[in-house]
Each structure stands twice: as structure tokens, then as C-alpha cells.
Amino acid sequence: MAYYFGMKPEEYWNSTYREISTFCQANMSRINDDFKMEIVLKEAETDKLLSGDAMRTRPKILRLKDTFKKLFE
């Protein structure tokens, strides 16, 4: 997993388990934050498209934040 996040083999072999674990956790946290931000942006885009639809007077909008509350704590 460390290789996937960009750690070079010599960095891996010269690091302790704690350093590698911290490196991987930080990268997973960054990916998770990027994923949340992308969800928020796509949800806003979808809301605009649904509200701009002339065929629907009251569109039913289901929020992803409400559906996945544990993800957005």
C-alpha cells in the first residue's frame, strides 16, 4: 500500500513500521477528504440540474449526506 501512495522501495526499507503506518493513514485520510469533496460538488451540480428542469415543478432531491451520515460526521 505504501508503494501505491508513492513511497519508494528504499524509503520503505529505511522506515519503521510506525512511520509507514502514519504515511499510509495520512494518504488514506487525504483520499477520503477528496472523495467527500467530490461528492459534495457532484451533489450540488445534480441539485442545480434537477431544480432547472422545466418538466418538474417540485423535484424530489435525496441528499447523499443524509443517506451516508457516518461518512460525513
Predicted model as a PDB file, atoms N, CA, C, CB and O in Angstrom, pLDDT in the B-factor column:
MODEL        1                                                                  
ATOM      1  N   MET A   1       0.821  -1.177   0.000  1.00 81.00           N  
ATOM      2  CA  MET A   1       0.000   0.000   0.000  1.00 81.00           C  
ATOM      3  C   MET A   1       0.876   1.256   0.000  1.00 81.00           C  
ATOM      4  CB  MET A   1      -0.940  -0.010   1.202  1.00 81.00           C  
ATOM      5  O   MET A   1       0.532   2.255  -0.632  1.00 81.00           O  
ATOM      6  N   ALA A   2       1.987   1.204   0.698  1.00 84.00           N  
ATOM      7  CA  ALA A   2       2.892   2.355   0.739  1.00 84.00           C  
ATOM      8  C   ALA A   2       3.422   2.656  -0.663  1.00 84.00           C  
ATOM      9  CB  ALA A   2       4.067   2.093   1.718  1.00 84.00           C  
ATOM     10  O   ALA A   2       3.583   3.820  -1.032  1.00 84.00           O  
ATOM     11  N   TYR A   3       3.691   1.620  -1.432  1.00 79.00           N  
ATOM     12  CA  TYR A   3       4.155   1.810  -2.815  1.00 79.00           C  
ATOM     13  C   TYR A   3       3.071   2.492  -3.648  1.00 79.00           C  
ATOM     14  CB  TYR A   3       4.548   0.451  -3.454  1.00 79.00           C  
ATOM     15  O   TYR A   3       3.370   3.350  -4.479  1.00 79.00           O  
ATOM     16  N   TYR A   4       1.822   2.114  -3.427  1.00 81.00           N  
ATOM     17  CA  TYR A   4       0.699   2.717  -4.145  1.00 81.00           C  
ATOM     18  C   TYR A   4       0.621   4.216  -3.868  1.00 81.00           C  
ATOM     19  CB  TYR A   4      -0.620   2.036  -3.748  1.00 81.00           C  
ATOM     20  O   TYR A   4       0.272   4.992  -4.758  1.00 81.00           O  
ATOM     21  N   PHE A   5       0.938   4.623  -2.655  1.00 85.00           N  
ATOM     22  CA  PHE A   5       0.874   6.036  -2.279  1.00 85.00           C  
ATOM     23  C   PHE A   5       2.123   6.811  -2.669  1.00 85.00           C  
ATOM     24  CB  PHE A   5       0.653   6.161  -0.797  1.00 85.00           C  
ATOM     25  O   PHE A   5       2.190   8.020  -2.443  1.00 85.00           O  
ATOM     26  N   GLY A   6       3.111   6.143  -3.248  1.00 86.00           N  
ATOM     27  CA  GLY A   6       4.279   6.851  -3.761  1.00 86.00           C  
ATOM     28  C   GLY A   6       5.549   6.697  -2.953  1.00 86.00           C  
ATOM     29  O   GLY A   6       6.535   7.382  -3.222  1.00 86.00           O  
ATOM     30  N   MET A   7       5.550   5.824  -1.979  1.00 88.00           N  
ATOM     31  CA  MET A   7       6.775   5.611  -1.203  1.00 88.00           C  
ATOM     32  C   MET A   7       7.720   4.729  -2.011  1.00 88.00           C  
ATOM     33  CB  MET A   7       6.461   4.963   0.187  1.00 88.00           C  
ATOM     34  O   MET A   7       7.330   3.674  -2.511  1.00 88.00           O  
ATOM     35  N   LYS A   8       8.949   5.170  -2.127  1.00 88.00           N  
ATOM     36  CA  LYS A   8       9.945   4.422  -2.885  1.00 88.00           C  
ATOM     37  C   LYS A   8      10.449   3.234  -2.061  1.00 88.00           C  
ATOM     38  CB  LYS A   8      11.122   5.340  -3.292  1.00 88.00           C  
ATOM     39  O   LYS A   8      10.413   3.270  -0.831  1.00 88.00           O  
ATOM     40  N   PRO A   9      10.921   2.180  -2.742  1.00 88.00           N  
ATOM     41  CA  PRO A   9      11.384   0.987  -2.010  1.00 88.00           C  
ATOM     42  C   PRO A   9      12.471   1.284  -0.980  1.00 88.00           C  
ATOM     43  CB  PRO A   9      11.902  -0.037  -2.988  1.00 88.00           C  
ATOM     44  O   PRO A   9      12.449   0.719   0.113  1.00 88.00           O  
ATOM     45  N   GLU A  10      13.424   2.164  -1.310  1.00 89.00           N  
ATOM     46  CA  GLU A  10      14.488   2.462  -0.336  1.00 89.00           C  
ATOM     47  C   GLU A  10      13.941   3.233   0.864  1.00 89.00           C  
ATOM     48  CB  GLU A  10      15.616   3.268  -1.005  1.00 89.00           C  
ATOM     49  O   GLU A  10      14.432   3.070   1.981  1.00 89.00           O  
ATOM     50  N   GLU A  11      12.924   4.076   0.639  1.00 89.00           N  
ATOM     51  CA  GLU A  11      12.279   4.764   1.768  1.00 89.00           C  
ATOM     52  C   GLU A  11      11.544   3.762   2.647  1.00 89.00           C  
ATOM     53  CB  GLU A  11      11.298   5.851   1.263  1.00 89.00           C  
ATOM     54  O   GLU A  11      11.545   3.868   3.874  1.00 89.00           O  
ATOM     55  N   TYR A  12      10.916   2.787   1.996  1.00 87.00           N  
ATOM     56  CA  TYR A  12      10.172   1.765   2.735  1.00 87.00           C  
ATOM     57  C   TYR A  12      11.100   0.949   3.630  1.00 87.00           C  
ATOM     58  CB  TYR A  12       9.430   0.838   1.763  1.00 87.00           C  
ATOM     59  O   TYR A  12      10.800   0.724   4.803  1.00 87.00           O  
ATOM     60  N   TRP A  13      12.208   0.514   3.082  1.00 90.00           N  
ATOM     61  CA  TRP A  13      13.116  -0.351   3.845  1.00 90.00           C  
ATOM     62  C   TRP A  13      13.856   0.407   4.937  1.00 90.00           C  
ATOM     63  CB  TRP A  13      14.118  -1.004   2.913  1.00 90.00           C  
ATOM     64  O   TRP A  13      14.294  -0.194   5.917  1.00 90.00           O  
ATOM     65  N   ASN A  14      14.003   1.721   4.781  1.00 91.00           N  
ATOM     66  CA  ASN A  14      14.700   2.521   5.793  1.00 91.00           C  
ATOM     67  C   ASN A  14      13.747   3.143   6.806  1.00 91.00           C  
ATOM     68  CB  ASN A  14      15.506   3.612   5.124  1.00 91.00           C  
ATOM     69  O   ASN A  14      14.183   3.944   7.632  1.00 91.00           O  
ATOM     70  N   SER A  15      12.469   2.803   6.769  1.00 91.00           N  
ATOM     71  CA  SER A  15      11.473   3.366   7.676  1.00 91.00           C  
ATOM     72  C   SER A  15      11.031   2.329   8.701  1.00 91.00           C  
ATOM     73  CB  SER A  15      10.261   3.886   6.891  1.00 91.00           C  
ATOM     74  O   SER A  15      11.143   1.123   8.485  1.00 91.00           O  
ATOM     75  N   THR A  16      10.536   2.826   9.799  1.00 93.00           N  
ATOM     76  CA  THR A  16       9.973   1.928  10.810  1.00 93.00           C  
ATOM     77  C   THR A  16       8.521   1.639  10.459  1.00 93.00           C  
ATOM     78  CB  THR A  16      10.084   2.545  12.237  1.00 93.00           C  
ATOM     79  O   THR A  16       7.921   2.304   9.615  1.00 93.00           O  
ATOM     80  N   TYR A  17       7.975   0.635  11.125  1.00 92.00           N  
ATOM     81  CA  TYR A  17       6.576   0.280  10.894  1.00 92.00           C  
ATOM     82  C   TYR A  17       5.662   1.457  11.223  1.00 92.00           C  
ATOM     83  CB  TYR A  17       6.184  -0.951  11.733  1.00 92.00           C  
ATOM     84  O   TYR A  17       4.695   1.712  10.505  1.00 92.00           O  
ATOM     85  N   ARG A  18       5.958   2.167  12.291  1.00 95.00           N  
ATOM     86  CA  ARG A  18       5.136   3.313  12.698  1.00 95.00           C  
ATOM     87  C   ARG A  18       5.144   4.411  11.633  1.00 95.00           C  
ATOM     88  CB  ARG A  18       5.637   3.878  14.037  1.00 95.00           C  
ATOM     89  O   ARG A  18       4.099   4.992  11.343  1.00 95.00           O  
ATOM     90  N   GLU A  19       6.293   4.697  11.057  1.00 93.00           N  
ATOM     91  CA  GLU A  19       6.393   5.720  10.013  1.00 93.00           C  
ATOM     92  C   GLU A  19       5.602   5.323   8.769  1.00 93.00           C  
ATOM     93  CB  GLU A  19       7.861   5.962   9.644  1.00 93.00           C  
ATOM     94  O   GLU A  19       4.924   6.152   8.162  1.00 93.00           O  
ATOM     95  N   ILE A  20       5.694   4.062   8.400  1.00 91.00           N  
ATOM     96  CA  ILE A  20       4.958   3.572   7.231  1.00 91.00           C  
ATOM     97  C   ILE A  20       3.458   3.621   7.497  1.00 91.00           C  
ATOM     98  CB  ILE A  20       5.392   2.132   6.874  1.00 91.00           C  
ATOM     99  O   ILE A  20       2.683   4.014   6.625  1.00 91.00           O  
ATOM    100  N   SER A  21       3.053   3.225   8.693  1.00 92.00           N  
ATOM    101  CA  SER A  21       1.646   3.252   9.065  1.00 92.00           C  
ATOM    102  C   SER A  21       1.112   4.684   9.050  1.00 92.00           C  
ATOM    103  CB  SER A  21       1.447   2.621  10.450  1.00 92.00           C  
ATOM    104  O   SER A  21       0.023   4.931   8.531  1.00 92.00           O  
ATOM    105  N   THR A  22       1.858   5.617   9.606  1.00 93.00           N  
ATOM    106  CA  THR A  22       1.452   7.021   9.609  1.00 93.00           C  
ATOM    107  C   THR A  22       1.354   7.567   8.194  1.00 93.00           C  
ATOM    108  CB  THR A  22       2.434   7.858  10.425  1.00 93.00           C  
ATOM    109  O   THR A  22       0.416   8.294   7.866  1.00 93.00           O  
ATOM    110  N   PHE A  23       2.313   7.219   7.363  1.00 91.00           N  
ATOM    111  CA  PHE A  23       2.308   7.651   5.964  1.00 91.00           C  
ATOM    112  C   PHE A  23       1.063   7.150   5.244  1.00 91.00           C  
ATOM    113  CB  PHE A  23       3.570   7.154   5.244  1.00 91.00           C  
ATOM    114  O   PHE A  23       0.406   7.909   4.531  1.00 91.00           O  
ATOM    115  N   CYS A  24       0.737   5.872   5.429  1.00 92.00           N  
ATOM    116  CA  CYS A  24      -0.436   5.291   4.765  1.00 92.00           C  
ATOM    117  C   CYS A  24      -1.730   5.880   5.312  1.00 92.00           C  
ATOM    118  CB  CYS A  24      -0.446   3.768   4.933  1.00 92.00           C  
ATOM    119  O   CYS A  24      -2.653   6.150   4.543  1.00 92.00           O  
ATOM    120  N   GLN A  25      -1.817   6.083   6.620  1.00 94.00           N  
ATOM    121  CA  GLN A  25      -3.022   6.659   7.211  1.00 94.00           C  
ATOM    122  C   GLN A  25      -3.243   8.088   6.739  1.00 94.00           C  
ATOM    123  CB  GLN A  25      -2.936   6.621   8.730  1.00 94.00           C  
ATOM    124  O   GLN A  25      -4.379   8.485   6.480  1.00 94.00           O  
ATOM    125  N   ALA A  26      -2.184   8.857   6.626  1.00 93.00           N  
ATOM    126  CA  ALA A  26      -2.308  10.237   6.145  1.00 93.00           C  
ATOM    127  C   ALA A  26      -2.799  10.270   4.707  1.00 93.00           C  
ATOM    128  CB  ALA A  26      -0.965  10.969   6.258  1.00 93.00           C  
ATOM    129  O   ALA A  26      -3.633  11.102   4.350  1.00 93.00           O  
ATOM    130  N   ASN A  27      -2.289   9.374   3.887  1.00 92.00           N  
ATOM    131  CA  ASN A  27      -2.723   9.323   2.497  1.00 92.00           C  
ATOM    132  C   ASN A  27      -4.161   8.834   2.372  1.00 92.00           C  
ATOM    133  CB  ASN A  27      -1.800   8.424   1.694  1.00 92.00           C  
ATOM    134  O   ASN A  27      -4.909   9.326   1.527  1.00 92.00           O  
ATOM    135  N   MET A  28      -4.555   7.875   3.202  1.00 93.00           N  
ATOM    136  CA  MET A  28      -5.949   7.411   3.190  1.00 93.00           C  
ATOM    137  C   MET A  28      -6.887   8.519   3.625  1.00 93.00           C  
ATOM    138  CB  MET A  28      -6.122   6.189   4.102  1.00 93.00           C  
ATOM    139  O   MET A  28      -7.978   8.663   3.073  1.00 93.00           O  
ATOM    140  N   SER A  29      -6.474   9.300   4.607  1.00 93.00           N  
ATOM    141  CA  SER A  29      -7.285  10.431   5.061  1.00 93.00           C  
ATOM    142  C   SER A  29      -7.438  11.464   3.952  1.00 93.00           C  
ATOM    143  CB  SER A  29      -6.659  11.079   6.306  1.00 93.00           C  
ATOM    144  O   SER A  29      -8.518  12.024   3.760  1.00 93.00           O  
ATOM    145  N   ARG A  30      -6.355  11.715   3.224  1.00 93.00           N  
ATOM    146  CA  ARG A  30      -6.405  12.670   2.113  1.00 93.00           C  
ATOM    147  C   ARG A  30      -7.350  12.177   1.019  1.00 93.00           C  
ATOM    148  CB  ARG A  30      -4.996  12.899   1.534  1.00 93.00           C  
ATOM    149  O   ARG A  30      -8.140  12.952   0.479  1.00 93.00           O  
ATOM    150  N   ILE A  31      -7.267  10.903   0.698  1.00 93.00           N  
ATOM    151  CA  ILE A  31      -8.148  10.326  -0.323  1.00 93.00           C  
ATOM    152  C   ILE A  31      -9.601  10.400   0.121  1.00 93.00           C  
ATOM    153  CB  ILE A  31      -7.759   8.866  -0.616  1.00 93.00           C  
ATOM    154  O   ILE A  31     -10.481  10.706  -0.683  1.00 93.00           O  
ATOM    155  N   ASN A  32      -9.857  10.123   1.390  1.00 90.00           N  
ATOM    156  CA  ASN A  32     -11.205  10.194   1.931  1.00 90.00           C  
ATOM    157  C   ASN A  32     -11.751  11.621   1.858  1.00 90.00           C  
ATOM    158  CB  ASN A  32     -11.222   9.692   3.376  1.00 90.00           C  
ATOM    159  O   ASN A  32     -12.909  11.821   1.493  1.00 90.00           O  
ATOM    160  N   ASP A  33     -10.923  12.612   2.202  1.00 91.00           N  
ATOM    161  CA  ASP A  33     -11.350  14.007   2.118  1.00 91.00           C  
ATOM    162  C   ASP A  33     -11.621  14.423   0.677  1.00 91.00           C  
ATOM    163  CB  ASP A  33     -10.295  14.921   2.732  1.00 91.00           C  
ATOM    164  O   ASP A  33     -12.586  15.137   0.405  1.00 91.00           O  
ATOM    165  N   ASP A  34     -10.771  13.977  -0.243  1.00 93.00           N  
ATOM    166  CA  ASP A  34     -11.000  14.274  -1.659  1.00 93.00           C  
ATOM    167  C   ASP A  34     -12.302  13.646  -2.147  1.00 93.00           C  
ATOM    168  CB  ASP A  34      -9.825  13.773  -2.508  1.00 93.00           C  
ATOM    169  O   ASP A  34     -13.040  14.255  -2.921  1.00 93.00           O  
ATOM    170  N   PHE A  35     -12.576  12.431  -1.693  1.00 89.00           N  
ATOM    171  CA  PHE A  35     -13.802  11.731  -2.055  1.00 89.00           C  
ATOM    172  C   PHE A  35     -15.031  12.478  -1.542  1.00 89.00           C  
ATOM    173  CB  PHE A  35     -13.783  10.304  -1.503  1.00 89.00           C  
ATOM    174  O   PHE A  35     -16.015  12.630  -2.265  1.00 89.00           O  
ATOM    175  N   LYS A  36     -14.975  12.942  -0.300  1.00 88.00           N  
ATOM    176  CA  LYS A  36     -16.089  13.708   0.275  1.00 88.00           C  
ATOM    177  C   LYS A  36     -16.316  15.006  -0.493  1.00 88.00           C  
ATOM    178  CB  LYS A  36     -15.820  14.015   1.758  1.00 88.00           C  
ATOM    179  O   LYS A  36     -17.456  15.378  -0.768  1.00 88.00           O  
ATOM    180  N   MET A  37     -15.228  15.694  -0.837  1.00 90.00           N  
ATOM    181  CA  MET A  37     -15.351  16.948  -1.573  1.00 90.00           C  
ATOM    182  C   MET A  37     -15.961  16.714  -2.946  1.00 90.00           C  
ATOM    183  CB  MET A  37     -13.987  17.624  -1.712  1.00 90.00           C  
ATOM    184  O   MET A  37     -16.781  17.509  -3.406  1.00 90.00           O  
ATOM    185  N   GLU A  38     -15.568  15.634  -3.599  1.00 91.00           N  
ATOM    186  CA  GLU A  38     -16.131  15.310  -4.904  1.00 91.00           C  
ATOM    187  C   GLU A  38     -17.623  15.001  -4.794  1.00 91.00           C  
ATOM    188  CB  GLU A  38     -15.388  14.122  -5.524  1.00 91.00           C  
ATOM    189  O   GLU A  38     -18.404  15.389  -5.662  1.00 91.00           O  
ATOM    190  N   ILE A  39     -18.014  14.309  -3.735  1.00 87.00           N  
ATOM    191  CA  ILE A  39     -19.430  14.019  -3.516  1.00 87.00           C  
ATOM    192  C   ILE A  39     -20.214  15.311  -3.339  1.00 87.00           C  
ATOM    193  CB  ILE A  39     -19.615  13.109  -2.289  1.00 87.00           C  
ATOM    194  O   ILE A  39     -21.288  15.469  -3.920  1.00 87.00           O  
ATOM    195  N   VAL A  40     -19.695  16.227  -2.550  1.00 86.00           N  
ATOM    196  CA  VAL A  40     -20.385  17.499  -2.308  1.00 86.00           C  
ATOM    197  C   VAL A  40     -20.530  18.291  -3.610  1.00 86.00           C  
ATOM    198  CB  VAL A  40     -19.621  18.337  -1.255  1.00 86.00           C  
ATOM    199  O   VAL A  40     -21.590  18.854  -3.881  1.00 86.00           O  
ATOM    200  N   LEU A  41     -19.472  18.332  -4.407  1.00 89.00           N  
ATOM    201  CA  LEU A  41     -19.527  19.077  -5.663  1.00 89.00           C  
ATOM    202  C   LEU A  41     -20.499  18.443  -6.664  1.00 89.00           C  
ATOM    203  CB  LEU A  41     -18.134  19.166  -6.278  1.00 89.00           C  
ATOM    204  O   LEU A  41     -21.277  19.143  -7.312  1.00 89.00           O  
ATOM    205  N   LYS A  42     -20.447  17.125  -6.784  1.00 88.00           N  
ATOM    206  CA  LYS A  42     -21.364  16.435  -7.709  1.00 88.00           C  
ATOM    207  C   LYS A  42     -22.806  16.562  -7.243  1.00 88.00           C  
ATOM    208  CB  LYS A  42     -20.986  14.948  -7.838  1.00 88.00           C  
ATOM    209  O   LYS A  42     -23.712  16.678  -8.069  1.00 88.00           O  
ATOM    210  N   GLU A  43     -23.033  16.542  -5.938  1.00 85.00           N  
ATOM    211  CA  GLU A  43     -24.377  16.690  -5.410  1.00 85.00           C  
ATOM    212  C   GLU A  43     -24.920  18.088  -5.712  1.00 85.00           C  
ATOM    213  CB  GLU A  43     -24.389  16.422  -3.898  1.00 85.00           C  
ATOM    214  O   GLU A  43     -26.087  18.230  -6.080  1.00 85.00           O  
ATOM    215  N   ALA A  44     -24.098  19.105  -5.564  1.00 84.00           N  
ATOM    216  CA  ALA A  44     -24.523  20.469  -5.875  1.00 84.00           C  
ATOM    217  C   ALA A  44     -24.835  20.614  -7.363  1.00 84.00           C  
ATOM    218  CB  ALA A  44     -23.439  21.478  -5.460  1.00 84.00           C  
ATOM    219  O   ALA A  44     -25.806  21.271  -7.739  1.00 84.00           O  
ATOM    220  N   GLU A  45     -24.022  20.008  -8.191  1.00 84.00           N  
ATOM    221  CA  GLU A  45     -24.254  20.042  -9.634  1.00 84.00           C  
ATOM    222  C   GLU A  45     -25.572  19.351  -9.988  1.00 84.00           C  
ATOM    223  CB  GLU A  45     -23.084  19.375 -10.383  1.00 84.00           C  
ATOM    224  O   GLU A  45     -26.347  19.860 -10.797  1.00 84.00           O  
ATOM    225  N   THR A  46     -25.819  18.209  -9.389  1.00 81.00           N  
ATOM    226  CA  THR A  46     -27.058  17.476  -9.639  1.00 81.00           C  
ATOM    227  C   THR A  46     -28.267  18.253  -9.155  1.00 81.00           C  
ATOM    228  CB  THR A  46     -27.014  16.114  -8.964  1.00 81.00           C  
ATOM    229  O   THR A  46     -29.300  18.275  -9.824  1.00 81.00           O  
ATOM    230  N   ASP A  47     -28.150  18.895  -7.993  1.00 77.00           N  
ATOM    231  CA  ASP A  47     -29.253  19.700  -7.474  1.00 77.00           C  
ATOM    232  C   ASP A  47     -29.605  20.834  -8.430  1.00 77.00           C  
ATOM    233  CB  ASP A  47     -28.898  20.265  -6.099  1.00 77.00           C  
ATOM    234  O   ASP A  47     -30.782  21.126  -8.642  1.00 77.00           O  
ATOM    235  N   LYS A  48     -28.603  21.467  -9.001  1.00 77.00           N  
ATOM    236  CA  LYS A  48     -28.854  22.554  -9.963  1.00 77.00           C  
ATOM    237  C   LYS A  48     -29.538  22.030 -11.216  1.00 77.00           C  
ATOM    238  CB  LYS A  48     -27.540  23.255 -10.341  1.00 77.00           C  
ATOM    239  O   LYS A  48     -30.451  22.662 -11.747  1.00 77.00           O  
ATOM    240  N   LEU A  49     -29.089  20.868 -11.684  1.00 77.00           N  
ATOM    241  CA  LEU A  49     -29.718  20.293 -12.874  1.00 77.00           C  
ATOM    242  C   LEU A  49     -31.176  19.915 -12.604  1.00 77.00           C  
ATOM    243  CB  LEU A  49     -28.934  19.060 -13.346  1.00 77.00           C  
ATOM    244  O   LEU A  49     -32.047  20.153 -13.441  1.00 77.00           O  
ATOM    245  N   LEU A  50     -31.438  19.333 -11.449  1.00 73.00           N  
ATOM    246  CA  LEU A  50     -32.805  18.947 -11.115  1.00 73.00           C  
ATOM    247  C   LEU A  50     -33.706  20.149 -10.896  1.00 73.00           C  
ATOM    248  CB  LEU A  50     -32.812  18.077  -9.882  1.00 73.00           C  
ATOM    249  O   LEU A  50     -34.863  20.144 -11.315  1.00 73.00           O  
ATOM    250  N   SER A  51     -33.185  21.180 -10.243  1.00 72.00           N  
ATOM    251  CA  SER A  51     -34.013  22.357  -9.993  1.00 72.00           C  
ATOM    252  C   SER A  51     -34.243  23.161 -11.272  1.00 72.00           C  
ATOM    253  CB  SER A  51     -33.365  23.241  -8.930  1.00 72.00           C  
ATOM    254  O   SER A  51     -35.223  23.900 -11.366  1.00 72.00           O  
ATOM    255  N   GLY A  52     -33.356  23.026 -12.252  1.00 70.00           N  
ATOM    256  CA  GLY A  52     -33.513  23.747 -13.508  1.00 70.00           C  
ATOM    257  C   GLY A  52     -34.363  23.014 -14.528  1.00 70.00           C  
ATOM    258  O   GLY A  52     -34.639  23.548 -15.602  1.00 70.00           O  
ATOM    259  N   ASP A  53     -34.778  21.802 -14.210  1.00 66.00           N  
ATOM    260  CA  ASP A  53     -35.597  21.015 -15.124  1.00 66.00           C  
ATOM    261  C   ASP A  53     -36.998  21.612 -15.184  1.00 66.00           C  
ATOM    262  CB  ASP A  53     -35.649  19.527 -14.682  1.00 66.00           C  
ATOM    263  O   ASP A  53     -37.684  21.687 -14.164  1.00 66.00           O  
ATOM    264  N   ALA A  54     -37.426  22.036 -16.363  1.00 61.00           N  
ATOM    265  CA  ALA A  54     -38.730  22.685 -16.520  1.00 61.00           C  
ATOM    266  C   ALA A  54     -39.886  21.692 -16.436  1.00 61.00           C  
ATOM    267  CB  ALA A  54     -38.787  23.421 -17.847  1.00 61.00           C  
ATOM    268  O   ALA A  54     -41.030  22.100 -16.237  1.00 61.00           O  
ATOM    269  N   MET A  55     -39.613  20.412 -16.583  1.00 69.00           N  
ATOM    270  CA  MET A  55     -40.674  19.410 -16.565  1.00 69.00           C  
ATOM    271  C   MET A  55     -41.153  19.100 -15.143  1.00 69.00           C  
ATOM    272  CB  MET A  55     -40.191  18.135 -17.237  1.00 69.00           C  
ATOM    273  O   MET A  55     -42.268  18.611 -14.961  1.00 69.00           O  
ATOM    274  N   ARG A  56     -40.342  19.373 -14.160  1.00 65.00           N  
ATOM    275  CA  ARG A  56     -40.713  19.067 -12.774  1.00 65.00           C  
ATOM    276  C   ARG A  56     -40.886  20.364 -11.999  1.00 65.00           C  
ATOM    277  CB  ARG A  56     -39.645  18.164 -12.094  1.00 65.00           C  
ATOM    278  O   ARG A  56     -40.008  21.226 -11.995  1.00 65.00           O  
ATOM    279  N   THR A  57     -42.012  20.482 -11.356  1.00 68.00           N  
ATOM    280  CA  THR A  57     -42.232  21.694 -10.557  1.00 68.00           C  
ATOM    281  C   THR A  57     -41.634  21.531  -9.160  1.00 68.00           C  
ATOM    282  CB  THR A  57     -43.743  22.013 -10.458  1.00 68.00           C  
ATOM    283  O   THR A  57     -41.123  22.497  -8.594  1.00 68.00           O  
ATOM    284  N   ARG A  58     -41.693  20.332  -8.603  1.00 70.00           N  
ATOM    285  CA  ARG A  58     -41.122  20.068  -7.282  1.00 70.00           C  
ATOM    286  C   ARG A  58     -40.284  18.783  -7.356  1.00 70.00           C  
ATOM    287  CB  ARG A  58     -42.251  19.943  -6.193  1.00 70.00           C  
ATOM    288  O   ARG A  58     -40.787  17.705  -7.039  1.00 70.00           O  
ATOM    289  N   PRO A  59     -39.054  18.880  -7.757  1.00 64.00           N  
ATOM    290  CA  PRO A  59     -38.239  17.666  -7.865  1.00 64.00           C  
ATOM    291  C   PRO A  59     -37.919  17.083  -6.488  1.00 64.00           C  
ATOM    292  CB  PRO A  59     -36.939  17.965  -8.620  1.00 64.00           C  
ATOM    293  O   PRO A  59     -37.688  17.821  -5.531  1.00 64.00           O  
ATOM    294  N   LYS A  60     -37.908  15.761  -6.401  1.00 69.00           N  
ATOM    295  CA  LYS A  60     -37.548  15.078  -5.165  1.00 69.00           C  
ATOM    296  C   LYS A  60     -36.039  14.896  -5.151  1.00 69.00           C  
ATOM    297  CB  LYS A  60     -38.287  13.705  -5.032  1.00 69.00           C  
ATOM    298  O   LYS A  60     -35.478  14.178  -5.979  1.00 69.00           O  
ATOM    299  N   ILE A  61     -35.391  15.557  -4.197  1.00 70.00           N  
ATOM    300  CA  ILE A  61     -33.933  15.522  -4.112  1.00 70.00           C  
ATOM    301  C   ILE A  61     -33.540  14.744  -2.865  1.00 70.00           C  
ATOM    302  CB  ILE A  61     -33.330  16.963  -4.083  1.00 70.00           C  
ATOM    303  O   ILE A  61     -33.871  15.135  -1.747  1.00 70.00           O  
ATOM    304  N   LEU A  62     -32.835  13.645  -3.066  1.00 70.00           N  
ATOM    305  CA  LEU A  62     -32.319  12.838  -1.964  1.00 70.00           C  
ATOM    306  C   LEU A  62     -30.865  13.209  -1.745  1.00 70.00           C  
ATOM    307  CB  LEU A  62     -32.471  11.311  -2.253  1.00 70.00           C  
ATOM    308  O   LEU A  62     -30.043  13.075  -2.652  1.00 70.00           O  
ATOM    309  N   ARG A  63     -30.545  13.672  -0.552  1.00 76.00           N  
ATOM    310  CA  ARG A  63     -29.186  14.109  -0.237  1.00 76.00           C  
ATOM    311  C   ARG A  63     -28.298  12.918   0.128  1.00 76.00           C  
ATOM    312  CB  ARG A  63     -29.206  15.127   0.914  1.00 76.00           C  
ATOM    313  O   ARG A  63     -28.682  12.054   0.915  1.00 76.00           O  
ATOM    314  N   LEU A  64     -27.110  12.897  -0.462  1.00 74.00           N  
ATOM    315  CA  LEU A  64     -26.152  11.845  -0.129  1.00 74.00           C  
ATOM    316  C   LEU A  64     -25.633  12.011   1.294  1.00 74.00           C  
ATOM    317  CB  LEU A  64     -24.985  11.852  -1.119  1.00 74.00           C  
ATOM    318  O   LEU A  64     -25.327  11.026   1.966  1.00 74.00           O  
ATOM    319  N   LYS A  65     -25.535  13.253   1.751  1.00 75.00           N  
ATOM    320  CA  LYS A  65     -25.094  13.488   3.125  1.00 75.00           C  
ATOM    321  C   LYS A  65     -26.061  12.876   4.124  1.00 75.00           C  
ATOM    322  CB  LYS A  65     -24.947  14.983   3.390  1.00 75.00           C  
ATOM    323  O   LYS A  65     -25.645  12.361   5.162  1.00 75.00           O  
ATOM    324  N   ASP A  66     -27.350  12.932   3.814  1.00 75.00           N  
ATOM    325  CA  ASP A  66     -28.344  12.342   4.709  1.00 75.00           C  
ATOM    326  C   ASP A  66     -28.336  10.827   4.619  1.00 75.00           C  
ATOM    327  CB  ASP A  66     -29.734  12.875   4.385  1.00 75.00           C  
ATOM    328  O   ASP A  66     -28.563  10.143   5.618  1.00 75.00           O  
ATOM    329  N   THR A  67     -28.078  10.300   3.437  1.00 75.00           N  
ATOM    330  CA  THR A  67     -28.060   8.856   3.236  1.00 75.00           C  
ATOM    331  C   THR A  67     -26.840   8.218   3.906  1.00 75.00           C  
ATOM    332  CB  THR A  67     -28.071   8.531   1.741  1.00 75.00           C  
ATOM    333  O   THR A  67     -26.955   7.163   4.529  1.00 75.00           O  
ATOM    334  N   PHE A  68     -25.694   8.846   3.780  1.00 76.00           N  
ATOM    335  CA  PHE A  68     -24.438   8.325   4.335  1.00 76.00           C  
ATOM    336  C   PHE A  68     -23.947   9.215   5.465  1.00 76.00           C  
ATOM    337  CB  PHE A  68     -23.360   8.217   3.239  1.00 76.00           C  
ATOM    338  O   PHE A  68     -22.911   9.869   5.341  1.00 76.00           O  
ATOM    339  N   LYS A  69     -24.685   9.241   6.561  1.00 77.00           N  
ATOM    340  CA  LYS A  69     -24.373  10.122   7.682  1.00 77.00           C  
ATOM    341  C   LYS A  69     -23.033   9.782   8.334  1.00 77.00           C  
ATOM    342  CB  LYS A  69     -25.476  10.050   8.716  1.00 77.00           C  
ATOM    343  O   LYS A  69     -22.319  10.681   8.780  1.00 77.00           O  
ATOM    344  N   LYS A  70     -22.687   8.511   8.394  1.00 80.00           N  
ATOM    345  CA  LYS A  70     -21.427   8.118   9.041  1.00 80.00           C  
ATOM    346  C   LYS A  70     -20.211   8.610   8.256  1.00 80.00           C  
ATOM    347  CB  LYS A  70     -21.363   6.595   9.194  1.00 80.00           C  
ATOM    348  O   LYS A  70     -19.168   8.885   8.850  1.00 80.00           O  
ATOM    349  N   LEU A  71     -20.325   8.721   6.958  1.00 73.00           N  
ATOM    350  CA  LEU A  71     -19.233   9.192   6.135  1.00 73.00           C  
ATOM    351  C   LEU A  71     -18.981  10.683   6.340  1.00 73.00           C  
ATOM    352  CB  LEU A  71     -19.521   8.905   4.677  1.00 73.00           C  
ATOM    353  O   LEU A  71     -17.838  11.137   6.271  1.00 73.00           O  
ATOM    354  N   PHE A  72     -20.047  11.446   6.592  1.00 73.00           N  
ATOM    355  CA  PHE A  72     -19.935  12.897   6.704  1.00 73.00           C  
ATOM    356  C   PHE A  72     -20.042  13.390   8.142  1.00 73.00           C  
ATOM    357  CB  PHE A  72     -20.997  13.556   5.868  1.00 73.00           C  
ATOM    358  O   PHE A  72     -20.617  14.452   8.382  1.00 73.00           O  
ATOM    359  N   GLU A  73     -19.500  12.643   9.104  1.00 72.00           N  
ATOM    360  CA  GLU A  73     -19.532  13.062  10.503  1.00 72.00           C  
ATOM    361  C   GLU A  73     -18.603  14.212  10.742  1.00 72.00           C  
ATOM    362  CB  GLU A  73     -19.173  11.915  11.415  1.00 72.00           C  
ATOM    363  O   GLU A  73     -18.499  14.698  11.869  1.00 72.00           O  
TER     364      GLU A  73                                                      
ENDMDL                                                                          
END                                                                             
